[in-house]
């Protein structure tokens, strides 16, 4: 059984079809990339999975359970975490406070009060994640004082806090320098070796080709190709979608 599956997923915005009957599967332990030109439906796909947008048709299944139409908070509690293109941080709070708030948001306010006894364990986990990401020395720094690359790492760390089974990464290396890009790739790879499953939207083809074992290509909301990096690299339809057809 796939960890996540979509069946004939459709999203319409008035007369615009942003996703057109999209079938998708990711197995536990995979790193799958979703690529495509700007406006091809990549982020809309993530938004339909996490119900930021309600799908216009089709189904979203997580571990065989139909979660189509479920609230975003419920989907998070079921075990799906995600990052966004724009970093989601509490800038006037410290790095550690941001990490702890990620768990409270995951549980909801009522459940957070019930689980106050776990605060010490949560702080321990937060520090372990920050140590893994090599930013534990910044735990008492305001998020607003971090570099953009450090903010990216904190954003990633916050997604890890609730221990999601599936992580959706929306352009995790965008806007960062080569050294930070490699660090992020290394962290994703290490977590994957421990069994973590990822679906990654990424424009940097070096990242895609070196990190992901399978690639899905979207164009105008439709899946036009699927395969290994080597297969996608030589796919004529993908080349045409990115670069156009020569006259």
Secondary structure, DSSP 4 states (H G I P E B T S, - for coil): --SEEEEEEEEEETTEEEEEEEEEEE-TT-EEEEE-STTSSHHHHHHHHTTSS--SEEEEEETTEE-TT--HHHHHHHTEEE--SS----TTSBHHHHHHHHHHHHH-HHHHHHTGGGHHHHHHHHHHHHHHTT-GGGTTSBGGGS-HHHHHHHHHHHHHHTT-SEEEEESTTTT--HHHHHHHHHHHHHHHHTT-EEEEE-S-HHHHHHH-SEEEEEETTEEEEEE-HHHHHT-HHHHHHHH----
